[in-house]
Amino acid sequence: MLEIRDIVKSYDKTTVLHSISLTINPGEIHGLIGENSAGKTTLIKCITGIYRAEVGSVQLDGAPVYNNPEAKKVLGYVADYNEYISFYSPRRMASMYQCFYPTFDTEKFNSLNTVFELPLDKPISSLSKGQKTRLAIMLEISKRPKYLILDEPTSGLDPVAKEAFYKILIQETEENNMGVLISSHNLSGLEKLCDSVTMIHAGHVERQMSLDNLKNILTKVNVVFEGGANPALHQRKDILHLSNIGSIYTLILRDYNEDTAKELEDLGASFIEPVSLSLEELFITLEENRSE
């Protein structure tokens, strides 16, 4: 397993990661969620051994990752912005990877390109950002890593390429028992992929749990108040969001249960319908109510 324990990282005198811990298991896709400047990219660079944390450790199957070439051979990493030798072609870049990584699978690389359709013999300098991201995904997956770390991997990908990437990632995880950590602002994409999630804010872990449990923290409920909502509705402390179009109200509540439904009926609700809350809706609601 990939174990991150009590990571502390500072720039100058500013601490940007505060005792961060998480574990990535084989065959698991774990999402990393947070606003800009939450510390996600810094954490990823500590995990991949690019940065050295002042406190804490990152271990892959019991061995430290930092300053350990053997550990990095089985650790794949797709950055938010990927640069390669500009005059190399993707095909030549794959050949170089094959020299450095004994597990590199050229057949897999070519197979992935039937999906991503890169011009394999053109210089990398001629590729767009999205094409460079596709190349990074192809190269890193073709290494056959035990663990794959992804920082905004869908940045620059069009909708068709995103869906293709999701399918490939799920397939590789299931077939090869690969562990994945993925950071992304594309929360609808993470919702399709992740088994579990870590939410960080200002360098602190706020929540860490399965995706199903995370989504059960809040409930969205559509409610009809024929004559308008009872003023007491606006006083409820368990309502984090309230909006309406005419007599139809949308509520997002903490700890919704049968008693809550009965209380809404007592306030005059003629129709109550709990509906699934998306990961994006949940994240936005939690962010907007952070001080509560």
N, C-alpha and C positions, 0 to 999 in steps of 0.2 A: 504494500500500500504506500501511498504518498502522504506523508505526515508533516503537517506544518504546526509547529508548537511554539506559542508565546512569542511570535515575531514582533520585534520593536525596530522601527527604522526612522531615522531622522535626517533632515537636510539642514545643514548648519545647526542652528539651535532649535529648530522646529520639529517636533515629533509628528510624523505623518501616519505611522502605524502603531497602534497601542495594544500590544500583547494579543495578536491575532492568532487563532488556532483553527485549523480545519483538517479533515481527513478525506482523501479521495480514494475510494476503493476500486478494485478492478471491476470492469463491467458497469460502472456507474457514470452518469453524466451529472455533474454538479454545477449549478449556476452561481455566478457572482454578480450581485446587483447592488447598485448604489448610484447616487447622483455624481455629476462631474466633481472631481477633486476629492472624492470619498477615500481614495487610496487604492483603487482596484489595480491600476497599472503598476504602481510601486510594489504592491503585494505580488503580482505576477512576476515581476522582474526579480524579486527575492526568491520566489519558488523555483524559477528557472536558472538561478545561479548567476544572473547578470549583476545583481546587487548582493552585497553581503549585509545581513541584518546585524545591528549592534547586540541584540539579545535574541535568544530563541534559536530554533533549528528547523531545517527542511531536510527530511530524510526519505529516500526512496528505497523501499524494502530494507530498511535498517542502515543504509549507507548515506552519508551526507551528500547533498547535491552540489554545494558550492565547492569550486576548485576540484571537481571530480569528473574527469573526462568520461569515465566508464558509465557513470550515472547519466550523464547528458546524452550518451549514445542511445539510450532507451527512453529519452524524454523529448517529445515533439513540441515545437513552439511556433505558433503563428501570431505575429505581432499585428498591431493596428496598422502599421505602415511597414511594408516589406521591401527591402532593397537587396539587389544581387549585382554581380559583376555585369555592368551595363552592356558590354559588347558580346557577352555570352548569349546563346539562345537557350530557351527552356530545355531543349534536348541535351545540350552540352552541360547545363547546370545539373541535370539529372545524372549525367555520367560522372560529374565531380562528386555528387552526393554518394554515388555507388562506391567511390574510392574511399570515402571517409566513414561510411556506415555499412558494415558487412550485411546488415539485414535489409538493405535497400532493395526494393522489389521493382525492377524496371517494367515487368509485365503489369503490375498494379498501377504504376505511373501512366502507362499507355492506356490502360483500361479507364482510369479516371478521366483521361483526356477525351474519351468518347462522349463523356458527359459535359465537360467544361470547354471543350473545343478551342484550345489555345493554338496559335500558329507556332509550332514547336521549333521551327528553324529560323524565325525572325529574331533580331536582337531584343533582349529584354528591355532595353531603353525605349523601344517602340511600343511597349505594352501600356495600357491604361492602368490606373490604380486598381480597378476591379479585376483586371486580368492578372496583375501581380499578386493579388490576394488569392485568386484561383491557383496560380502557380505555387504559392506558399502552401496552400492546403494540399495540393497534389504531392509536393515534395515531402512534407512532414508525415502525411499518412503513409506514403510509400516507404518510409523508414521502418514501418511496422513498430511504432513505439509502444511501450507498455502504458505510457501516460501521455496525453495530448493536452497542451495548455493553449487556449485560444483567447486572444484579446481583440474584441470587436471583429470577429472573422467575417461578418456579413457586410462590413463597410465597403461600399463600392460595388456590391453585387446587385444585379437586377433581380426582380421577383422570381423569375424562372431559375436563375442560378442559386438563389437562396433556398428554394424548395429542393433543388437537387442536392445542395450541400447538407440540408437536414437529413435527407434520406441516406446519404453516404455515411454521415456521422453515426446515425442510429445503427446502420448495418455493420459498420466497422466495430462499434462497441459491442454489439451482440455476438458477432462471429469471432472476434479476436479477444474478447474480454478486456478491451482497452478501457482504462479509466480516463475521464475527461473533466477538465475544469474550463468553463467557458464564461467569459465576461462579455456582456453585451447590453446596450440600451434598447435593443430590439426585443422587448419583453414578450411579445406575441410569439416570437421564434423560440425563446427560452422555454415558454410554456409548452411547446410541442416536444421539447427535447429532454427537459431536466427531470431527474428523479428527486433531487434535493437542491436546496438553495441556501446560500449565505447572503444576508443583507448587511452591508457595512455603511456607516455614516461617520464622516470626519475621522476615519482611521480606527473606528471601534466596530466590533461585531454587535449588531443589534438583534438579529434573529438568525437562527441556524436550525433548519428542520426539513422534513420532506416537503415536497411541493404541495401535496394534498393537505398536510397539516397547516401549512402556511396559508393556503387559500381558505381554510376554515376559520381563520382568525376573525374575518369579517363576512357579513352576508348582505347581498343586495336584495332589496324587497320592493316590488311594485305594489302600490297601494292606491285604492280609489276612495276618495272622500267626496261624496256627491255634493254636499253643500259647502265644500272647503274644509281645510284641516282645522281641527280643534287647536286653539292657541297653546294648549298644554303639550302638543306634539313638539313644538319648538323648544321646549324646556328640557326635553329628555337628554340626559348625559350620554346615553349609549348611541346616539345618532351622530355619526361623523360627517355625513353628507345628506343634504335634503334639497331636492329640486322638484319642480312640478310643471306640467303643461296642462292647464285647466284643472280638472279634478283628479288627474292621474299624477301621483307622487312617486318619486324614486328615492328610496332611503338606503343608506349603507350603515349598518349597525354592528356593534360589538355584541357577542354572546347572544345571538338570536336563537330563540327556542319557542316552544309552544306557549309558554307564559307570555312571551313578548307578543305573539300573535293575538292572544286574548286581550292584552292591554290595548293593542291597536284597534281591535273590534270595539272595546269599551270607549275609545275615543271617536268612534263613528265610522270606522273603515267598513266599506261594503264588499271589498274584494282585496285579498292579500295573496301575493304570489312571490315566494322566494325564487330567485334565479341565480345562475352561476355568475360569480364575480371573476373577471379576468385578472391575470397577474398584473397587467398594466393598470387596471382600475384600482386594484389593491395597493400597489406601490404609490400611485398618485395620492390616494386617500390617506395613507399613512404619512406621506411627506407633508401634506397639507395640514395634518393634525398632529404634527410632531410635538408641539408644546403642550398638548393636552394630556 
